Amino acid sequence: MENGSFNYCNLPPWVIASRHFNDNPQPLEIQGVKEANRFLFGKLDAIPSQVERALIFNNYMSVKFQLHHWQDQATDTARKSIKNSYLRFLRGWMMDSNSREGAVLKRWVESRIGIAPTFHRARISNIHSEAYFEYSVDVMKGSARTNAIQSQLDLLYEYCQYELLRKYPATQNILLYRGTYDASEHSVLEQIGKREQVVRLNNLVSFTSDEERAWEFGSTVWQVNVPLSKIFFYNDLLPGSIMKGEGEYLVIGGEYRVRQVMCTL
C-alpha cells in the first residue's frame, strides 16, 4: 500500500518510510506539539529521575485532557469519553494489535506520519479495499468515545522521543527483535542475502529488546536496527502502568532491512 502524500511531520511520508531513512535517521517532530506544551518539557529538563518525569507527564496529561474529571461528567457517554485515555489504547494494543484500539493507533501513524497500514485483521492492498473499510470502521468505533485521543497520542510520541534522547544521547539506532509465525505475510522488497531481506512492515509494529522473548511470538525472529525517532512507545517509558518485563517497543513501520536470527536451541 502506498504512503500518503501529506502528514504533520517535519519530513515527508516517503522519506520516513524508506530504508534509507533507517540508515540515516533524522529527528521527527509532530507539528506544533512541543511548542504548545513547552511548559511541560521545560519542567522535565530540570528533573533527573525518569520515574518522577513519568509521573509528571501522566499528571500533565490528566490535567490537560481532564482525564481525572471523568466521574464528574453528567452522562455515561461523557464519562467514558474522558476515561478512555491513551493508556486504554496502549493496553488494547498489547492485548491485540488488530483490536479497535490497535486501529486507532494505526490511524495515528497514518494521519500524523503519513504511512498507511498494510494489515488490520487482513492484508490491506489500498484505501478502496474492503479490508481498509473494515479498518476504518474499527477506527471510528474506537475513537467514538474518547477525548482528543489523537492529540493525546501526539504528546505521548513527543514525550517518548524526549526520553529516548535523554536515555541515548549519542545513539541514533538500537537493535530490536521481532518474532512472527508467518514471515510470508510481509511484502519482501529485496532479497539481500540468504538470511537478510528488505521487507515492508505494517505502519505500526511490536518489537522487543530481548531476543529470547521474541521467540515466544513466532518461529521466525528478525533482528532489526531501528531508528530511535521511529519508536512510538516502549515499556519503560511509563513505569508500572502498561507492560511489565516484556521489553516491548511500538515502532513506526515502513521499509526495514531485517536479518533472520538462527535458533540456537
ZILIN-V783221 format. One record per residue. SS is DSSP state (@ for helix, = for strand, . for the rest). PHI is phi as a letter, one per 20 degrees, with the letter a starting at -180 (NA if undefined). OMEGA is omega in whole degrees, -180 to 180 (999 if undefined). Layout:
# ZILIN-V783221
ss->{SS;SS}
phi->{PHI;PHI}
omega->{OMEGA;OMEGA}
This chain:
# ZILIN-V783221
ss->{.;.;.;.;.;.;.;.;=;.;.;.;@;@;@;@;.;.;@;@;@;@;@;.;.;.;.;.;.;=;.;.;@;@;@;@;.;@;@;@;@;@;@;@;@;.;.;.;.;@;@;@;@;@;@;@;@;@;@;@;@;@;@;@;.;.;@;@;@;@;@;@;.;.;.;@;@;@;@;@;@;@;@;.;.;@;@;@;@;@;@;@;@;@;@;.;.;.;.;@;@;@;@;@;@;@;@;@;@;@;@;@;@;.;.;.;.;.;=;.;.;.;=;.;.;.;.;.;.;@;@;@;@;@;@;@;@;@;@;@;@;@;@;.;.;.;.;.;@;@;@;@;@;@;@;@;@;@;@;@;@;@;@;@;@;@;@;.;.;.;.;.;=;=;=;=;=;=;=;=;.;.;@;@;@;.;=;=;=;=;=;.;.;.;.;=;=;=;=;=;=;=;=;=;=;=;=;=;.;.;@;@;@;@;@;@;@;.;.;=;=;=;=;=;=;=;=;@;@;@;=;=;=;=;.;.;.;.;.;.;.;.;.;.;.;.;.;=;=;=;=;=;=;=;=;=;=;=;=;=;=;.;.;.;.}
phi->{NA;f;f;f;e;b;a;d;d;e;c;f;g;f;f;f;f;e;f;f;f;f;f;c;f;c;f;d;c;e;g;n;f;f;f;f;c;f;f;f;f;f;f;f;g;e;d;f;e;f;f;f;f;f;f;f;f;f;f;f;f;f;f;f;d;l;f;e;d;f;f;e;f;f;c;f;f;f;f;f;f;e;f;f;e;g;f;f;f;f;f;f;f;f;f;a;f;e;f;f;f;f;f;f;f;f;f;g;f;f;e;e;e;n;d;f;f;d;b;b;m;b;f;d;e;a;f;e;e;f;f;f;f;f;f;f;f;f;f;f;f;f;e;f;d;c;d;l;f;f;f;f;f;g;f;f;f;f;f;g;f;f;f;f;f;f;f;c;f;d;c;d;c;c;e;c;c;c;e;b;e;c;f;f;f;e;f;e;e;b;e;e;b;f;d;c;c;d;c;e;e;g;f;b;c;e;c;c;e;d;g;f;f;f;f;f;d;r;e;d;c;d;d;c;e;d;f;g;f;d;e;e;a;b;f;e;f;c;g;n;e;c;c;c;m;e;l;e;c;d;c;f;e;p;e;c;e;d;c;f;e;e;f;d;f}
omega->{-177;176;-180;-178;-180;176;178;-177;177;176;-178;-176;-176;176;-178;-176;-172;175;-179;176;-180;178;-179;-174;176;177;176;178;172;-171;171;-173;-179;-180;-178;-178;-176;177;-180;-176;174;178;-180;-179;-174;-175;-177;-176;179;180;179;178;179;178;179;178;180;179;179;179;-179;-180;-175;-177;177;-176;-179;-179;-174;-178;-177;-175;-172;-176;179;179;-180;179;-179;-177;179;-179;-179;-176;178;180;177;-176;175;179;179;177;-178;178;-177;-179;178;177;176;177;177;179;180;178;177;178;176;178;-179;-175;-176;-177;178;179;-177;178;175;180;168;-173;177;178;179;-177;179;-175;179;-176;177;-179;179;177;180;176;-180;176;177;177;-178;-179;180;-177;-170;-175;178;-180;175;-174;-180;177;175;-179;174;-177;177;179;-179;176;177;180;178;-179;178;179;177;-178;-178;-174;-177;-175;177;-178;170;-178;179;-176;178;176;179;177;-179;-179;-177;179;178;179;177;-178;-180;175;-175;-180;-178;-177;-176;-178;165;-178;174;178;176;-173;171;-175;179;174;173;177;-176;-178;-180;179;-178;180;178;-176;178;179;173;179;178;173;-173;174;-171;175;177;-177;178;175;-179;-178;173;-166;-179;-176;180;-172;173;-172;-174;-173;179;170;-177;-177;-173;177;171;-170;174;-170;-174;-180;180;171;-177;177;-179;179;180;179;-177;-179;999}
